[in-house]
Amino acid sequence: KKTPGGGDRDGTATGPRRDRDGRAEAMDGGLGYDMTGAPPATHVAAASIGLKRKDDLEFGQIEPKRQSVQDYQGEEMEVTMKCLVPPTMVGAVIGKGGEHISEIMQQSEGRIVMSRIDEVFHGTKDRVCTIMGGMKNVLHALHLVLSKIRSSDQFSSHQLNLILPSSSCGAVIGKGGSTIKSIMEETGANIKISSHDAMPMGSPFRLVTISGSLEQQMNCVAQTLQKVMEATEYSKNIRNFVPVNKNMMGMGMGMGMGM
């Protein structure tokens, strides 16, 4: 059941969110769009985003890895992923009255939160999109979000920017760059990790820029998330990231950290 909502000037939707009991409640205008409790939907096949699979391979699992993140402890682990969305494409991702983002969450069974209109990644005008759920749900939702962004001619070759804790970057780079080289060779994507100098002083986060086709980007994200979740405290640290108020960036405000 859809709940009608409005939108701010740049397309940020105000729509329903659910409390712990599953009841919908309205959100104030200007806040990031947040909706949970989407009804079950059929999962897209791994092949639809270019992931390799066997007959029994589920969405988001990467071959030839011995075990995917979702198999740990016998059940799928909760994944949180944060990426940047260009300001001109926020409206396309959300849709009028939150229509697009609602469809994405219903199809993927993931949860998506877009940062507020005045909350951006430090040094950019980009909003922060947080996607949460099981690994296959997060990958499915990201695939749909990127498809919306790439539907614009301006962003047909969109470079995906992931936010990673600095402490997790070593797991992606590997000894002598061996891991990042392997990921690029296996997926066909190009990966660049921002230097510490490019980030605000003392920031515990870095940007990972992934270039390539949509399928190449999706394979790269899947392998990257798997690496950092297996070898680091990514899941705990990524939740500590908060965007900065774009009106405060010129006043020496650094990239936020969770309280």
Residue pairs with C-beta under 8 A, 6 or more apart in sequence:
2 99
2 102
3 15
3 16
3 24
3 26
4 15
4 97
5 13
5 14
5 15
5 16
5 26
5 27
5 97
5 98
6 13
6 14
6 29
6 97
7 13
7 14
7 91
7 94
7 96
7 97
7 98
8 14
8 29
8 30
8 117
9 117
10 87
10 90
10 91
10 117
11 90
11 91
11 92
11 94
11 95
12 30
12 31
12 32
12 33
12 90
12 91
12 94
12 114
12 116
12 117
13 33
13 94
13 95
13 97
13 98
13 101
14 26
14 27
14 28
14 29
14 30
14 31
14 33
14 98
15 26
15 27
15 33
15 35
15 97
15 98
15 102
16 24
16 25
16 26
16 27
16 35
17 24
17 25
17 27
17 34
17 35
17 36
18 24
18 25
18 35
18 36
18 37
19 25
22 37
27 33
27 34
30 116
30 117
31 116
32 113
32 114
32 115
32 116
32 119
33 94
33 98
33 101
33 112
33 113
33 114
34 111
34 112
34 113
35 98
35 101
35 102
35 105
35 111
35 112
36 105
36 111
38 102
38 105
38 106
38 108
38 109
39 106
40 109
41 106
41 107
41 108
41 109
43 58
43 59
43 136
43 140
44 59
44 107
44 140
44 143
45 53
45 59
46 52
46 53
46 57
46 58
46 59
46 60
46 61
47 53
48 143
49 139
49 140
49 143
49 214
49 215
49 218
49 219
50 213
50 214
50 215
50 216
50 218
50 219
51 57
51 59
51 60
51 61
51 62
51 139
51 218
51 219
51 222
52 62
52 63
53 61
53 63
54 63
57 63
58 68
58 70
58 136
59 136
59 139
59 140
60 68
60 70
60 134
60 135
60 136
60 138
60 139
60 140
60 222
61 68
61 70
61 71
61 136
62 68
62 219
62 222
62 223
62 226
65 226
68 135
68 226
69 76
69 77
69 79
69 135
69 225
69 226
69 229
69 230
70 76
70 77
70 134
70 135
70 136
76 134
76 135
76 136
77 134
77 135
77 229
77 235
78 132
78 133
78 134
78 235
79 132
79 133
79 134
79 135
79 137
79 138
79 225
79 229
79 235
80 130
80 131
80 132
80 138
80 235
80 238
80 239
81 130
81 131
81 132
81 138
81 142
81 162
81 221
81 225
81 238
82 128
82 129
82 130
82 131
82 162
82 163
82 238
82 241
83 128
83 129
83 131
83 142
83 145
83 160
83 161
83 162
83 163
84 121
84 124
84 126
84 127
84 128
84 129
84 161
84 163
84 207
85 93
85 114
85 126
85 127
85 128
85 129
85 145
85 149
86 125
86 126
86 149
86 155
86 158
87 120
87 125
87 126
87 127
88 152
88 154
89 148
89 149
89 152
89 155
90 114
90 127
92 100
92 148
92 149
92 151
92 152
93 100
93 101
93 104
93 114
93 129
93 145
93 148
93 149
94 100
94 101
94 114
95 101
95 102
95 103
100 148
101 112
101 114
103 144
104 110
104 112
104 141
104 144
104 145
104 148
105 111
105 112
105 141
107 140
107 144
108 133
108 137
108 138
108 140
108 141
108 144
109 133
109 134
109 137
109 140
110 131
110 132
110 133
110 134
110 137
110 138
110 140
110 141
111 131
111 132
111 133
112 129
112 130
112 131
112 132
112 141
112 145
113 129
113 130
113 132
114 127
114 128
114 129
114 130
115 127
115 128
115 129
115 130
115 243
117 127
118 245
118 246
118 247
119 127
119 128
119 242
119 243
119 244
119 245
119 246
120 126
120 127
120 128
120 243
120 244
120 246
120 249
121 127
121 128
121 161
121 163
121 207
121 243
121 244
121 255
122 199
122 200
122 203
122 243
122 244
122 249
122 254
122 255
123 200
123 249
125 246
126 161
127 243
128 163
128 241
128 243
129 145
131 138
131 141
131 142
131 145
132 138
133 141
135 222
135 225
135 226
138 225
139 218
139 221
139 222
142 218
142 221
143 214
143 218
146 158
146 160
146 214
146 217
146 218
147 214
149 155
149 158
150 156
150 157
150 158
150 214
157 211
159 209
159 210
159 211
160 209
160 210
160 211
160 217
160 221
161 207
161 208
161 209
161 210
162 207
162 208
162 209
162 210
162 221
162 224
163 205
163 206
163 207
163 208
163 238
163 241
164 172
164 193
164 205
164 206
164 207
164 208
164 224
164 228
164 234
164 238
165 204
165 205
165 206
165 232
165 233
165 234
165 237
165 238
165 240
165 241
166 196
166 199
166 203
166 204
166 205
166 206
167 204
167 232
167 233
167 237
168 228
168 231
168 232
168 233
168 234
168 237
168 238
169 193
169 206
169 208
170 232
171 179
171 227
171 228
171 230
171 231
171 232
172 179
172 180
172 183
172 191
172 193
172 208
172 224
172 227
172 228
173 179
173 180
173 193
174 180
174 181
174 182
179 227
180 191
180 193
183 189
183 191
183 220
183 223
183 224
183 227
184 190
184 191
184 220
186 219
186 223
187 212
187 216
187 219
187 220
187 223
188 212
188 213
188 216
188 219
189 210
189 211
189 212
189 216
189 217
189 219
189 220
190 210
190 211
190 212
191 208
191 209
191 210
191 211
191 220
191 224
192 208
192 209
192 211
193 206
193 207
193 208
193 209
194 206
194 207
194 208
194 209
195 206
196 206
198 206
198 207
199 205
199 206
199 207
199 255
200 254
200 255
201 254
202 254
203 254
203 255
204 237
204 240
204 257
205 241
205 255
208 224
210 217
210 220
210 221
210 224
211 217
212 220
225 234
228 234
229 235
239 258
240 257
240 258
241 255
241 256
241 257
241 258
242 256
242 257
242 258
243 256
244 253
244 254
244 255
244 256
245 253
